[in-house]
Amino acid sequence: VRQWYEPLRRLAETHPVVVVSRFPDATLALARECPLPVVHMSTIAQLEQWLTTQPVAMFVYVNQNRENFSTLRF
């Protein structure tokens, strides 16, 4: 994920950007070092509920994980 910090930081200059993490240890590490806002969503249900309140235009996944695909419908 570190390789994405700078491109996402630059994108955040013109568009709202948030990093979503689903694992507590990753969220803590991101909160310490990531230059962007970090949101922790431990379940797909939490993430889906949060997404209904956000004007999401794009998702960028840093890995290919089958759990990530549940949000594609947003």
PDB file of N, CA, C, O and CB in Angstrom:
ATOM      1  N   VAL A   1       0.818  -1.198   0.000  1.00  0.00           N
ATOM      2  CA  VAL A   1       0.000   0.000   0.000  1.00  0.00           C
ATOM      3  C   VAL A   1       0.865   1.268   0.000  1.00  0.00           C
ATOM      4  O   VAL A   1       0.426   2.317  -0.472  1.00  0.00           O
ATOM      5  CB  VAL A   1      -0.932  -0.005   1.209  1.00  0.00           C
ATOM      6  N   ARG A   2       2.061   1.176   0.514  1.00  0.00           N
ATOM      7  CA  ARG A   2       2.911   2.371   0.598  1.00  0.00           C
ATOM      8  C   ARG A   2       3.157   3.001  -0.776  1.00  0.00           C
ATOM      9  O   ARG A   2       3.269   4.222  -0.890  1.00  0.00           O
ATOM     10  CB  ARG A   2       4.249   2.015   1.247  1.00  0.00           C
ATOM     11  N   GLN A   3       3.239   2.182  -1.799  1.00  0.00           N
ATOM     12  CA  GLN A   3       3.488   2.733  -3.133  1.00  0.00           C
ATOM     13  C   GLN A   3       2.340   3.614  -3.619  1.00  0.00           C
ATOM     14  O   GLN A   3       2.510   4.397  -4.553  1.00  0.00           O
ATOM     15  CB  GLN A   3       3.721   1.608  -4.126  1.00  0.00           C
ATOM     16  N   TRP A   4       1.178   3.490  -2.992  1.00  0.00           N
ATOM     17  CA  TRP A   4       0.015   4.281  -3.377  1.00  0.00           C
ATOM     18  C   TRP A   4      -0.071   5.610  -2.635  1.00  0.00           C
ATOM     19  O   TRP A   4      -0.847   6.475  -3.041  1.00  0.00           O
ATOM     20  CB  TRP A   4      -1.240   3.490  -3.135  1.00  0.00           C
ATOM     21  N   TYR A   5       0.696   5.807  -1.565  1.00  0.00           N
ATOM     22  CA  TYR A   5       0.572   7.031  -0.766  1.00  0.00           C
ATOM     23  C   TYR A   5       0.707   8.295  -1.612  1.00  0.00           C
ATOM     24  O   TYR A   5      -0.154   9.173  -1.560  1.00  0.00           O
ATOM     25  CB  TYR A   5       1.620   7.042   0.332  1.00  0.00           C
ATOM     26  N   GLU A   6       1.774   8.387  -2.381  1.00  0.00           N
ATOM     27  CA  GLU A   6       2.014   9.614  -3.144  1.00  0.00           C
ATOM     28  C   GLU A   6       0.982   9.817  -4.253  1.00  0.00           C
ATOM     29  O   GLU A   6       0.446  10.920  -4.362  1.00  0.00           O
ATOM     30  CB  GLU A   6       3.411   9.588  -3.743  1.00  0.00           C
ATOM     31  N   PRO A   7       0.673   8.825  -5.078  1.00  0.00           N
ATOM     32  CA  PRO A   7      -0.375   9.057  -6.088  1.00  0.00           C
ATOM     33  C   PRO A   7      -1.718   9.443  -5.458  1.00  0.00           C
ATOM     34  O   PRO A   7      -2.413  10.320  -5.970  1.00  0.00           O
ATOM     35  CB  PRO A   7      -0.557   7.806  -6.948  1.00  0.00           C
ATOM     36  N   LEU A   8      -2.080   8.795  -4.358  1.00  0.00           N
ATOM     37  CA  LEU A   8      -3.354   9.127  -3.717  1.00  0.00           C
ATOM     38  C   LEU A   8      -3.306  10.494  -3.044  1.00  0.00           C
ATOM     39  O   LEU A   8      -4.302  11.218  -3.035  1.00  0.00           O
ATOM     40  CB  LEU A   8      -3.722   8.058  -2.694  1.00  0.00           C
ATOM     41  N   ARG A   9      -2.164  10.847  -2.485  1.00  0.00           N
ATOM     42  CA  ARG A   9      -2.023  12.175  -1.881  1.00  0.00           C
ATOM     43  C   ARG A   9      -2.193  13.253  -2.952  1.00  0.00           C
ATOM     44  O   ARG A   9      -2.843  14.273  -2.723  1.00  0.00           O
ATOM     45  CB  ARG A   9      -0.642  12.317  -1.178  1.00  0.00           C
ATOM     46  N   ARG A  10      -1.604  13.014  -4.117  1.00  0.00           N
ATOM     47  CA  ARG A  10      -1.734  13.985  -5.213  1.00  0.00           C
ATOM     48  C   ARG A  10      -3.172  14.045  -5.729  1.00  0.00           C
ATOM     49  O   ARG A  10      -3.673  15.123  -6.049  1.00  0.00           O
ATOM     50  CB  ARG A  10      -0.776  13.625  -6.366  1.00  0.00           C
ATOM     51  N   LEU A  11      -3.830  12.899  -5.809  1.00  0.00           N
ATOM     52  CA  LEU A  11      -5.240  12.882  -6.198  1.00  0.00           C
ATOM     53  C   LEU A  11      -6.080  13.661  -5.189  1.00  0.00           C
ATOM     54  O   LEU A  11      -7.042  14.333  -5.561  1.00  0.00           O
ATOM     55  CB  LEU A  11      -5.753  11.431  -6.317  1.00  0.00           C
ATOM     56  N   ALA A  12      -5.716  13.567  -3.923  1.00  0.00           N
ATOM     57  CA  ALA A  12      -6.457  14.259  -2.860  1.00  0.00           C
ATOM     58  C   ALA A  12      -6.348  15.777  -2.956  1.00  0.00           C
ATOM     59  O   ALA A  12      -7.104  16.493  -2.300  1.00  0.00           O
ATOM     60  CB  ALA A  12      -5.958  13.806  -1.504  1.00  0.00           C
ATOM     61  N   GLU A  13      -5.425  16.270  -3.760  1.00  0.00           N
ATOM     62  CA  GLU A  13      -5.326  17.720  -3.970  1.00  0.00           C
ATOM     63  C   GLU A  13      -6.530  18.253  -4.730  1.00  0.00           C
ATOM     64  O   GLU A  13      -6.853  19.436  -4.631  1.00  0.00           O
ATOM     65  CB  GLU A  13      -4.042  18.064  -4.726  1.00  0.00           C
ATOM     66  N   THR A  14      -7.194  17.392  -5.484  1.00  0.00           N
ATOM     67  CA  THR A  14      -8.340  17.834  -6.286  1.00  0.00           C
ATOM     68  C   THR A  14      -9.619  17.039  -6.044  1.00  0.00           C
ATOM     69  O   THR A  14     -10.698  17.457  -6.464  1.00  0.00           O
ATOM     70  CB  THR A  14      -7.990  17.755  -7.733  1.00  0.00           C
ATOM     71  N   HIS A  15      -9.504  15.893  -5.367  1.00  0.00           N
ATOM     72  CA  HIS A  15     -10.664  15.043  -5.111  1.00  0.00           C
ATOM     73  C   HIS A  15     -10.574  14.488  -3.687  1.00  0.00           C
ATOM     74  O   HIS A  15      -9.477  14.223  -3.195  1.00  0.00           O
ATOM     75  CB  HIS A  15     -10.749  13.884  -6.157  1.00  0.00           C
ATOM     76  N   PRO A  16     -11.701  14.315  -3.036  1.00  0.00           N
ATOM     77  CA  PRO A  16     -11.661  13.693  -1.708  1.00  0.00           C
ATOM     78  C   PRO A  16     -11.152  12.252  -1.809  1.00  0.00           C
ATOM     79  O   PRO A  16     -11.592  11.494  -2.672  1.00  0.00           O
ATOM     80  CB  PRO A  16     -13.066  13.722  -1.050  1.00  0.00           C
ATOM     81  N   VAL A  17     -10.236  11.884  -0.935  1.00  0.00           N
ATOM     82  CA  VAL A  17      -9.664  10.534  -0.920  1.00  0.00           C
ATOM     83  C   VAL A  17      -9.651  10.034   0.518  1.00  0.00           C
ATOM     84  O   VAL A  17      -9.296  10.766   1.442  1.00  0.00           O
ATOM     85  CB  VAL A  17      -8.220  10.517  -1.532  1.00  0.00           C
ATOM     86  N   VAL A  18     -10.039   8.792   0.690  1.00  0.00           N
ATOM     87  CA  VAL A  18      -9.957   8.142   1.997  1.00  0.00           C
ATOM     88  C   VAL A  18      -9.436   6.726   1.780  1.00  0.00           C
ATOM     89  O   VAL A  18      -9.741   6.091   0.771  1.00  0.00           O
ATOM     90  CB  VAL A  18     -11.353   8.132   2.728  1.00  0.00           C
ATOM     91  N   VAL A  19      -8.657   6.244   2.724  1.00  0.00           N
ATOM     92  CA  VAL A  19      -8.150   4.880   2.681  1.00  0.00           C
ATOM     93  C   VAL A  19      -8.997   4.056   3.631  1.00  0.00           C
ATOM     94  O   VAL A  19      -9.125   4.392   4.808  1.00  0.00           O
ATOM     95  CB  VAL A  19      -6.627   4.811   3.059  1.00  0.00           C
ATOM     96  N   VAL A  20      -9.574   2.980   3.124  1.00  0.00           N
ATOM     97  CA  VAL A  20     -10.408   2.096   3.936  1.00  0.00           C
ATOM     98  C   VAL A  20      -9.617   0.831   4.234  1.00  0.00           C
ATOM     99  O   VAL A  20      -9.049   0.208   3.337  1.00  0.00           O
ATOM    100  CB  VAL A  20     -11.754   1.758   3.215  1.00  0.00           C
ATOM    101  N   SER A  21      -9.593   0.469   5.503  1.00  0.00           N
ATOM    102  CA  SER A  21      -8.894  -0.742   5.925  1.00  0.00           C
ATOM    103  C   SER A  21      -9.868  -1.626   6.685  1.00  0.00           C
ATOM    104  O   SER A  21     -10.704  -1.133   7.442  1.00  0.00           O
ATOM    105  CB  SER A  21      -7.652  -0.403   6.800  1.00  0.00           C
ATOM    106  N   ARG A  22      -9.759  -2.927   6.482  1.00  0.00           N
ATOM    107  CA  ARG A  22     -10.666  -3.850   7.150  1.00  0.00           C
ATOM    108  C   ARG A  22      -9.998  -4.636   8.265  1.00  0.00           C
ATOM    109  O   ARG A  22     -10.668  -5.385   8.976  1.00  0.00           O
ATOM    110  CB  ARG A  22     -11.249  -4.800   6.152  1.00  0.00           C
ATOM    111  N   PHE A  23      -8.688  -4.479   8.429  1.00  0.00           N
ATOM    112  CA  PHE A  23      -7.969  -5.254   9.434  1.00  0.00           C
ATOM    113  C   PHE A  23      -7.347  -4.313  10.457  1.00  0.00           C
ATOM    114  O   PHE A  23      -6.645  -3.373  10.082  1.00  0.00           O
ATOM    115  CB  PHE A  23      -6.883  -6.138   8.775  1.00  0.00           C
ATOM    116  N   PRO A  24      -7.594  -4.550  11.746  1.00  0.00           N
ATOM    117  CA  PRO A  24      -7.146  -3.617  12.795  1.00  0.00           C
ATOM    118  C   PRO A  24      -5.650  -3.303  12.759  1.00  0.00           C
ATOM    119  O   PRO A  24      -5.272  -2.141  12.910  1.00  0.00           O
ATOM    120  CB  PRO A  24      -7.488  -4.180  14.141  1.00  0.00           C
ATOM    121  N   ASP A  25      -4.802  -4.289  12.566  1.00  0.00           N
ATOM    122  CA  ASP A  25      -3.362  -4.021  12.552  1.00  0.00           C
ATOM    123  C   ASP A  25      -2.980  -3.146  11.364  1.00  0.00           C
ATOM    124  O   ASP A  25      -2.130  -2.265  11.491  1.00  0.00           O
ATOM    125  CB  ASP A  25      -2.572  -5.336  12.511  1.00  0.00           C
ATOM    126  N   ALA A  26      -3.591  -3.377  10.233  1.00  0.00           N
ATOM    127  CA  ALA A  26      -3.331  -2.546   9.054  1.00  0.00           C
ATOM    128  C   ALA A  26      -3.839  -1.125   9.279  1.00  0.00           C
ATOM    129  O   ALA A  26      -3.174  -0.162   8.898  1.00  0.00           O
ATOM    130  CB  ALA A  26      -3.993  -3.157   7.801  1.00  0.00           C
ATOM    131  N   THR A  27      -5.002  -0.989   9.889  1.00  0.00           N
ATOM    132  CA  THR A  27      -5.561   0.333  10.168  1.00  0.00           C
ATOM    133  C   THR A  27      -4.629   1.126  11.072  1.00  0.00           C
ATOM    134  O   THR A  27      -4.385   2.307  10.826  1.00  0.00           O
ATOM    135  CB  THR A  27      -6.951   0.209  10.814  1.00  0.00           C
ATOM    136  N   LEU A  28      -4.106   0.491  12.115  1.00  0.00           N
ATOM    137  CA  LEU A  28      -3.175   1.181  13.020  1.00  0.00           C
ATOM    138  C   LEU A  28      -1.911   1.627  12.295  1.00  0.00           C
ATOM    139  O   LEU A  28      -1.448   2.751  12.489  1.00  0.00           O
ATOM    140  CB  LEU A  28      -2.804   0.272  14.192  1.00  0.00           C
ATOM    141  N   ALA A  29      -1.357   0.763  11.470  1.00  0.00           N
ATOM    142  CA  ALA A  29      -0.157   1.119  10.707  1.00  0.00           C
ATOM    143  C   ALA A  29      -0.448   2.263   9.737  1.00  0.00           C
ATOM    144  O   ALA A  29       0.343   3.197   9.616  1.00  0.00           O
ATOM    145  CB  ALA A  29       0.376  -0.105   9.939  1.00  0.00           C
ATOM    146  N   LEU A  30      -1.571   2.185   9.058  1.00  0.00           N
ATOM    147  CA  LEU A  30      -1.947   3.245   8.129  1.00  0.00           C
ATOM    148  C   LEU A  30      -2.155   4.565   8.856  1.00  0.00           C
ATOM    149  O   LEU A  30      -1.722   5.611   8.371  1.00  0.00           O
ATOM    150  CB  LEU A  30      -3.213   2.861   7.369  1.00  0.00           C
ATOM    151  N   ALA A  31      -2.803   4.533   9.998  1.00  0.00           N
ATOM    152  CA  ALA A  31      -3.046   5.758  10.763  1.00  0.00           C
ATOM    153  C   ALA A  31      -1.733   6.426  11.162  1.00  0.00           C
ATOM    154  O   ALA A  31      -1.661   7.652  11.244  1.00  0.00           O
ATOM    155  CB  ALA A  31      -3.881   5.451  12.012  1.00  0.00           C
ATOM    156  N   ARG A  32      -0.707   5.635  11.408  1.00  0.00           N
ATOM    157  CA  ARG A  32       0.599   6.180  11.795  1.00  0.00           C
ATOM    158  C   ARG A  32       1.353   6.785  10.614  1.00  0.00           C
ATOM    159  O   ARG A  32       2.029   7.802  10.774  1.00  0.00           O
ATOM    160  CB  ARG A  32       1.445   5.093  12.432  1.00  0.00           C
ATOM    161  N   GLU A  33       1.248   6.184   9.444  1.00  0.00           N
ATOM    162  CA  GLU A  33       2.147   6.591   8.364  1.00  0.00           C
ATOM    163  C   GLU A  33       1.489   7.117   7.102  1.00  0.00           C
ATOM    164  O   GLU A  33       2.155   7.763   6.292  1.00  0.00           O
ATOM    165  CB  GLU A  33       2.982   5.464   8.001  1.00  0.00           C
ATOM    166  N   CYS A  34       0.228   6.865   6.913  1.00  0.00           N
ATOM    167  CA  CYS A  34      -0.428   7.279   5.675  1.00  0.00           C
ATOM    168  C   CYS A  34      -0.784   8.768   5.742  1.00  0.00           C
ATOM    169  O   CYS A  34      -1.332   9.217   6.748  1.00  0.00           O
ATOM    170  CB  CYS A  34      -1.699   6.426   5.418  1.00  0.00           C
ATOM    171  N   PRO A  35      -0.484   9.541   4.690  1.00  0.00           N
ATOM    172  CA  PRO A  35      -0.780  10.976   4.691  1.00  0.00           C
ATOM    173  C   PRO A  35      -2.245  11.314   4.399  1.00  0.00           C
ATOM    174  O   PRO A  35      -2.595  12.482   4.232  1.00  0.00           O
ATOM    175  CB  PRO A  35       0.088  11.660   3.681  1.00  0.00           C
ATOM    176  N   LEU A  36      -3.094  10.294   4.340  1.00  0.00           N
ATOM    177  CA  LEU A  36      -4.507  10.484   3.997  1.00  0.00           C
ATOM    178  C   LEU A  36      -5.393  10.038   5.143  1.00  0.00           C
ATOM    179  O   LEU A  36      -4.939   9.312   6.027  1.00  0.00           O
ATOM    180  CB  LEU A  36      -4.868   9.714   2.717  1.00  0.00           C
ATOM    181  N   PRO A  37      -6.653  10.460   5.143  1.00  0.00           N
ATOM    182  CA  PRO A  37      -7.579   9.951   6.155  1.00  0.00           C
ATOM    183  C   PRO A  37      -7.741   8.437   6.023  1.00  0.00           C
ATOM    184  O   PRO A  37      -7.808   7.904   4.916  1.00  0.00           O
ATOM    185  CB  PRO A  37      -8.949  10.648   6.033  1.00  0.00           C
ATOM    186  N   VAL A  38      -7.803   7.766   7.147  1.00  0.00           N
ATOM    187  CA  VAL A  38      -7.955   6.312   7.177  1.00  0.00           C
ATOM    188  C   VAL A  38      -9.230   5.981   7.944  1.00  0.00           C
ATOM    189  O   VAL A  38      -9.472   6.503   9.033  1.00  0.00           O
ATOM    190  CB  VAL A  38      -6.706   5.618   7.830  1.00  0.00           C
ATOM    191  N   VAL A  39     -10.037   5.106   7.357  1.00  0.00           N
ATOM    192  CA  VAL A  39     -11.294   4.675   7.971  1.00  0.00           C
ATOM    193  C   VAL A  39     -11.233   3.166   8.159  1.00  0.00           C
ATOM    194  O   VAL A  39     -10.849   2.432   7.248  1.00  0.00           O
ATOM    195  CB  VAL A  39     -12.535   5.087   7.098  1.00  0.00           C
ATOM    196  N   HIS A  40     -11.617   2.709   9.349  1.00  0.00           N
ATOM    197  CA  HIS A  40     -11.630   1.267   9.623  1.00  0.00           C
ATOM    198  C   HIS A  40     -13.052   0.736   9.496  1.00  0.00           C
ATOM    199  O   HIS A  40     -13.973   1.237  10.142  1.00  0.00           O
ATOM    200  CB  HIS A  40     -11.061   0.964  11.039  1.00  0.00           C
ATOM    201  N   MET A  41     -13.219  -0.272   8.666  1.00  0.00           N
ATOM    202  CA  MET A  41     -14.495  -0.965   8.509  1.00  0.00           C
ATOM    203  C   MET A  41     -14.196  -2.452   8.629  1.00  0.00           C
ATOM    204  O   MET A  41     -13.624  -3.040   7.711  1.00  0.00           O
ATOM    205  CB  MET A  41     -15.197  -0.617   7.128  1.00  0.00           C
ATOM    206  N   SER A  42     -14.567  -3.060   9.732  1.00  0.00           N
ATOM    207  CA  SER A  42     -14.160  -4.445   9.964  1.00  0.00           C
ATOM    208  C   SER A  42     -15.040  -5.467   9.246  1.00  0.00           C
ATOM    209  O   SER A  42     -14.632  -6.614   9.063  1.00  0.00           O
ATOM    210  CB  SER A  42     -14.171  -4.730  11.438  1.00  0.00           C
ATOM    211  N   THR A  43     -16.234  -5.063   8.842  1.00  0.00           N
ATOM    212  CA  THR A  43     -17.103  -6.012   8.153  1.00  0.00           C
ATOM    213  C   THR A  43     -17.581  -5.434   6.827  1.00  0.00           C
ATOM    214  O   THR A  43     -17.596  -4.219   6.624  1.00  0.00           O
ATOM    215  CB  THR A  43     -18.304  -6.384   9.037  1.00  0.00           C
ATOM    216  N   ILE A  44     -17.964  -6.322   5.944  1.00  0.00           N
ATOM    217  CA  ILE A  44     -18.533  -5.886   4.667  1.00  0.00           C
ATOM    218  C   ILE A  44     -19.805  -5.089   4.914  1.00  0.00           C
ATOM    219  O   ILE A  44     -20.060  -4.102   4.223  1.00  0.00           O
ATOM    220  CB  ILE A  44     -18.824  -7.098   3.750  1.00  0.00           C
ATOM    221  N   ALA A  45     -20.603  -5.501   5.885  1.00  0.00           N
ATOM    222  CA  ALA A  45     -21.847  -4.780   6.186  1.00  0.00           C
ATOM    223  C   ALA A  45     -21.552  -3.335   6.596  1.00  0.00           C
ATOM    224  O   ALA A  45     -22.240  -2.417   6.149  1.00  0.00           O
ATOM    225  CB  ALA A  45     -22.631  -5.501   7.306  1.00  0.00           C
ATOM    226  N   GLN A  46     -20.546  -3.123   7.434  1.00  0.00           N
ATOM    227  CA  GLN A  46     -20.174  -1.758   7.828  1.00  0.00           C
ATOM    228  C   GLN A  46     -19.723  -0.959   6.612  1.00  0.00           C
ATOM    229  O   GLN A  46     -20.122   0.192   6.434  1.00  0.00           O
ATOM    230  CB  GLN A  46     -19.056  -1.782   8.893  1.00  0.00           C
ATOM    231  N   LEU A  47     -18.908  -1.562   5.793  1.00  0.00           N
ATOM    232  CA  LEU A  47     -18.408  -0.889   4.605  1.00  0.00           C
ATOM    233  C   LEU A  47     -19.555  -0.540   3.662  1.00  0.00           C
ATOM    234  O   LEU A  47     -19.616   0.576   3.144  1.00  0.00           O
ATOM    235  CB  LEU A  47     -17.376  -1.764   3.888  1.00  0.00           C
ATOM    236  N   GLU A  48     -20.450  -1.473   3.441  1.00  0.00           N
ATOM    237  CA  GLU A  48     -21.587  -1.209   2.557  1.00  0.00           C
ATOM    238  C   GLU A  48     -22.470  -0.095   3.111  1.00  0.00           C
ATOM    239  O   GLU A  48     -22.933   0.756   2.353  1.00  0.00           O
ATOM    240  CB  GLU A  48     -22.415  -2.482   2.356  1.00  0.00           C
ATOM    241  N   GLN A  49     -22.705  -0.088   4.401  1.00  0.00           N
ATOM    242  CA  GLN A  49     -23.513   0.976   5.004  1.00  0.00           C
ATOM    243  C   GLN A  49     -22.821   2.327   4.838  1.00  0.00           C
ATOM    244  O   GLN A  49     -23.463   3.313   4.476  1.00  0.00           O
ATOM    245  CB  GLN A  49     -23.769   0.684   6.501  1.00  0.00           C
ATOM    246  N   TRP A  50     -21.535   2.375   5.096  1.00  0.00           N
ATOM    247  CA  TRP A  50     -20.771   3.612   4.955  1.00  0.00           C
ATOM    248  C   TRP A  50     -20.801   4.102   3.512  1.00  0.00           C
ATOM    249  O   TRP A  50     -20.952   5.297   3.258  1.00  0.00           O
ATOM    250  CB  TRP A  50     -19.320   3.405   5.415  1.00  0.00           C
ATOM    251  N   LEU A  51     -20.656   3.172   2.567  1.00  0.00           N
ATOM    252  CA  LEU A  51     -20.655   3.549   1.155  1.00  0.00           C
ATOM    253  C   LEU A  51     -21.967   4.185   0.717  1.00  0.00           C
ATOM    254  O   LEU A  51     -21.968   5.019  -0.188  1.00  0.00           O
ATOM    255  CB  LEU A  51     -20.372   2.339   0.301  1.00  0.00           C
ATOM    256  N   THR A  52     -23.072   3.817   1.332  1.00  0.00           N
ATOM    257  CA  THR A  52     -24.359   4.431   0.954  1.00  0.00           C
ATOM    258  C   THR A  52     -24.411   5.898   1.333  1.00  0.00           C
ATOM    259  O   THR A  52     -25.279   6.625   0.849  1.00  0.00           O
ATOM    260  CB  THR A  52     -25.521   3.690   1.618  1.00  0.00           C
ATOM    261  N   THR A  53     -23.501   6.354   2.188  1.00  0.00           N
ATOM    262  CA  THR A  53     -23.487   7.755   2.613  1.00  0.00           C
ATOM    263  C   THR A  53     -22.395   8.560   1.920  1.00  0.00           C
ATOM    264  O   THR A  53     -22.230   9.747   2.203  1.00  0.00           O
ATOM    265  CB  THR A  53     -23.304   7.840   4.115  1.00  0.00           C
ATOM    266  N   GLN A  54     -21.649   7.932   1.018  1.00  0.00           N
ATOM    267  CA  GLN A  54     -20.500   8.579   0.383  1.00  0.00           C
ATOM    268  C   GLN A  54     -20.700   8.716  -1.120  1.00  0.00           C
ATOM    269  O   GLN A  54     -21.264   7.827  -1.758  1.00  0.00           O
ATOM    270  CB  GLN A  54     -19.223   7.793   0.669  1.00  0.00           C
ATOM    271  N   PRO A  55     -20.238   9.825  -1.686  1.00  0.00           N
ATOM    272  CA  PRO A  55     -20.303   9.989  -3.141  1.00  0.00           C
ATOM    273  C   PRO A  55     -19.096   9.325  -3.812  1.00  0.00           C
ATOM    274  O   PRO A  55     -18.215  10.014  -4.326  1.00  0.00           O
ATOM    275  CB  PRO A  55     -20.364  11.490  -3.513  1.00  0.00           C
ATOM    276  N   VAL A  56     -19.056   8.019  -3.808  1.00  0.00           N
ATOM    277  CA  VAL A  56     -17.906   7.278  -4.322  1.00  0.00           C
ATOM    278  C   VAL A  56     -17.893   7.302  -5.841  1.00  0.00           C
ATOM    279  O   VAL A  56     -18.887   6.977  -6.490  1.00  0.00           O
ATOM    280  CB  VAL A  56     -17.924   5.831  -3.814  1.00  0.00           C
ATOM    281  N   ALA A  57     -16.751   7.692  -6.399  1.00  0.00           N
ATOM    282  CA  ALA A  57     -16.593   7.704  -7.842  1.00  0.00           C
ATOM    283  C   ALA A  57     -15.591   6.646  -8.301  1.00  0.00           C
ATOM    284  O   ALA A  57     -15.606   6.232  -9.461  1.00  0.00           O
ATOM    285  CB  ALA A  57     -16.152   9.083  -8.309  1.00  0.00           C
ATOM    286  N   MET A  58     -14.722   6.211  -7.388  1.00  0.00           N
ATOM    287  CA  MET A  58     -13.685   5.269  -7.784  1.00  0.00           C
ATOM    288  C   MET A  58     -13.177   4.509  -6.563  1.00  0.00           C
ATOM    289  O   MET A  58     -13.066   5.061  -5.468  1.00  0.00           O
ATOM    290  CB  MET A  58     -12.525   6.000  -8.489  1.00  0.00           C
ATOM    291  N   PHE A  59     -12.872   3.233  -6.777  1.00  0.00           N
ATOM    292  CA  PHE A  59     -12.215   2.399  -5.778  1.00  0.00           C
ATOM    293  C   PHE A  59     -10.885   1.948  -6.358  1.00  0.00           C
ATOM    294  O   PHE A  59     -10.817   1.587  -7.533  1.00  0.00           O
ATOM    295  CB  PHE A  59     -13.104   1.173  -5.372  1.00  0.00           C
ATOM    296  N   VAL A  60      -9.843   1.961  -5.566  1.00  0.00           N
ATOM    297  CA  VAL A  60      -8.557   1.409  -5.965  1.00  0.00           C
ATOM    298  C   VAL A  60      -8.194   0.349  -4.938  1.00  0.00           C
ATOM    299  O   VAL A  60      -8.102   0.639  -3.745  1.00  0.00           O
ATOM    300  CB  VAL A  60      -7.445   2.521  -6.070  1.00  0.00           C
ATOM    301  N   TYR A  61      -7.992  -0.865  -5.397  1.00  0.00           N
ATOM    302  CA  TYR A  61      -7.607  -1.953  -4.510  1.00  0.00           C
ATOM    303  C   TYR A  61      -6.108  -2.180  -4.608  1.00  0.00           C
ATOM    304  O   TYR A  61      -5.545  -2.229  -5.701  1.00  0.00           O
ATOM    305  CB  TYR A  61      -8.378  -3.245  -4.853  1.00  0.00           C
ATOM    306  N   VAL A  62      -5.467  -2.319  -3.448  1.00  0.00           N
ATOM    307  CA  VAL A  62      -4.019  -2.537  -3.464  1.00  0.00           C
ATOM    308  C   VAL A  62      -3.666  -4.010  -3.576  1.00  0.00           C
ATOM    309  O   VAL A  62      -2.497  -4.366  -3.728  1.00  0.00           O
ATOM    310  CB  VAL A  62      -3.387  -1.954  -2.214  1.00  0.00           C
ATOM    311  N   ASN A  63      -4.670  -4.859  -3.501  1.00  0.00           N
ATOM    312  CA  ASN A  63      -4.426  -6.285  -3.703  1.00  0.00           C
ATOM    313  C   ASN A  63      -5.665  -6.916  -4.323  1.00  0.00           C
ATOM    314  O   ASN A  63      -6.738  -6.313  -4.338  1.00  0.00           O
ATOM    315  CB  ASN A  63      -4.058  -6.988  -2.364  1.00  0.00           C
ATOM    316  N   GLN A  64      -5.516  -8.091  -4.817  1.00  0.00           N
ATOM    317  CA  GLN A  64      -6.654  -8.811  -5.382  1.00  0.00           C
ATOM    318  C   GLN A  64      -7.100  -9.833  -4.345  1.00  0.00           C
ATOM    319  O   GLN A  64      -6.462 -10.866  -4.140  1.00  0.00           O
ATOM    320  CB  GLN A  64      -6.288  -9.501  -6.755  1.00  0.00           C
ATOM    321  N   ASN A  65      -8.191  -9.518  -3.716  1.00  0.00           N
ATOM    322  CA  ASN A  65      -8.722 -10.341  -2.650  1.00  0.00           C
ATOM    323  C   ASN A  65     -10.205 -10.515  -2.925  1.00  0.00           C
ATOM    324  O   ASN A  65     -10.898  -9.535  -3.200  1.00  0.00           O
ATOM    325  CB  ASN A  65      -8.461  -9.707  -1.237  1.00  0.00           C
ATOM    326  N   ARG A  66     -10.695 -11.715  -2.859  1.00  0.00           N
ATOM    327  CA  ARG A  66     -12.109 -11.943  -3.205  1.00  0.00           C
ATOM    328  C   ARG A  66     -13.052 -11.134  -2.326  1.00  0.00           C
ATOM    329  O   ARG A  66     -14.154 -10.797  -2.760  1.00  0.00           O
ATOM    330  CB  ARG A  66     -12.449 -13.424  -3.084  1.00  0.00           C
ATOM    331  N   GLU A  67     -12.645 -10.813  -1.098  1.00  0.00           N
ATOM    332  CA  GLU A  67     -13.499 -10.010  -0.218  1.00  0.00           C
ATOM    333  C   GLU A  67     -13.674  -8.584  -0.747  1.00  0.00           C
ATOM    334  O   GLU A  67     -14.667  -7.932  -0.426  1.00  0.00           O
ATOM    335  CB  GLU A  67     -12.911  -9.973   1.197  1.00  0.00           C
ATOM    336  N   ASN A  68     -12.737  -8.095  -1.543  1.00  0.00           N
ATOM    337  CA  ASN A  68     -12.852  -6.758  -2.097  1.00  0.00           C
ATOM    338  C   ASN A  68     -13.964  -6.652  -3.138  1.00  0.00           C
ATOM    339  O   ASN A  68     -14.516  -5.571  -3.339  1.00  0.00           O
ATOM    340  CB  ASN A  68     -11.539  -6.344  -2.708  1.00  0.00           C
ATOM    341  N   PHE A  69     -14.292  -7.727  -3.783  1.00  0.00           N
ATOM    342  CA  PHE A  69     -15.233  -7.659  -4.889  1.00  0.00           C
ATOM    343  C   PHE A  69     -16.672  -7.387  -4.464  1.00  0.00           C
ATOM    344  O   PHE A  69     -17.497  -7.024  -5.303  1.00  0.00           O
ATOM    345  CB  PHE A  69     -15.183  -8.928  -5.654  1.00  0.00           C
ATOM    346  N   SER A  70     -16.985  -7.550  -3.204  1.00  0.00           N
ATOM    347  CA  SER A  70     -18.361  -7.279  -2.766  1.00  0.00           C
ATOM    348  C   SER A  70     -18.735  -5.814  -2.909  1.00  0.00           C
ATOM    349  O   SER A  70     -19.920  -5.492  -2.989  1.00  0.00           O
ATOM    350  CB  SER A  70     -18.544  -7.707  -1.325  1.00  0.00           C
ATOM    351  N   THR A  71     -17.762  -4.924  -2.942  1.00  0.00           N
ATOM    352  CA  THR A  71     -18.062  -3.493  -3.071  1.00  0.00           C
ATOM    353  C   THR A  71     -18.131  -3.018  -4.514  1.00  0.00           C
ATOM    354  O   THR A  71     -18.438  -1.850  -4.753  1.00  0.00           O
ATOM    355  CB  THR A  71     -17.028  -2.690  -2.339  1.00  0.00           C
ATOM    356  N   LEU A  72     -17.863  -3.862  -5.460  1.00  0.00           N
ATOM    357  CA  LEU A  72     -17.858  -3.439  -6.854  1.00  0.00           C
ATOM    358  C   LEU A  72     -19.209  -2.899  -7.316  1.00  0.00           C
ATOM    359  O   LEU A  72     -19.257  -2.062  -8.218  1.00  0.00           O
ATOM    360  CB  LEU A  72     -17.450  -4.590  -7.731  1.00  0.00           C
ATOM    361  N   ARG A  73     -20.287  -3.353  -6.728  1.00  0.00           N
ATOM    362  CA  ARG A  73     -21.595  -2.861  -7.173  1.00  0.00           C
ATOM    363  C   ARG A  73     -21.818  -1.386  -6.839  1.00  0.00           C
ATOM    364  O   ARG A  73     -22.727  -0.760  -7.384  1.00  0.00           O
ATOM    365  CB  ARG A  73     -22.695  -3.692  -6.546  1.00  0.00           C
ATOM    366  N   PHE A  74     -20.999  -0.829  -5.950  1.00  0.00           N
ATOM    367  CA  PHE A  74     -21.104   0.587  -5.636  1.00  0.00           C
ATOM    368  C   PHE A  74     -20.382   1.433  -6.669  1.00  0.00           C
ATOM    369  O   PHE A  74     -20.368   2.660  -6.560  1.00  0.00           O
ATOM    370  CB  PHE A  74     -20.546   0.864  -4.253  1.00  0.00           C
TER     371      PHE A  74
END
